[in-house]
C-alpha cells in the first residue's frame, strides 16, 4: 500500500530542492519530534547513489540509519529511491505561484499502522517546511 503526504512551502523550487537534498540542511529538519534529531546525513543524488540519514533520540536511548539507493533523479523536479527492504519512495517538487509543493509517496511497512507512518512522515515534512521557510 502506498502512503501519500504533501506540503506547500513558501519558497522557490531551487531553495526547496537544496534544503531537501543537501546534507548540511537535512540535519536541521529530518526528525518527527523535538526529542529526536538527525546528527548525520550523506546524499549522493545519482542513479545508484546512496542516501543515509542517522535518526537518533536526543537522550541517546535509540538510533538508526535511514538508508536508500537512488533509482532515478531529475534535478529540481523528482527523485525515486529504494530502501534495503525494497520499499520505494518517490518525491515530486511542483512549482506553484509563490511556493513549491512537495508530494511524497512511499510504500508502507508492516510493523506500524498506516496512520502512524503517515503521521510520522508528515511531521518530518512539516519540520522541513518550517526550516525552509525560515532559513
Secondary structure, 3 states (H helix, E strand, C coil): CEEEEEEEECCCHHHHHHHHHCHHHHHHHCCCCCCEEEEEEEECCCCCCEEEEEEEECCCCCEEEEEEEEEEEECCCEEEEEECCCCEEEEEEEEECCEEEEEEEEECCCCCCHHHHHHHHHHHHHHHHHHHHHC
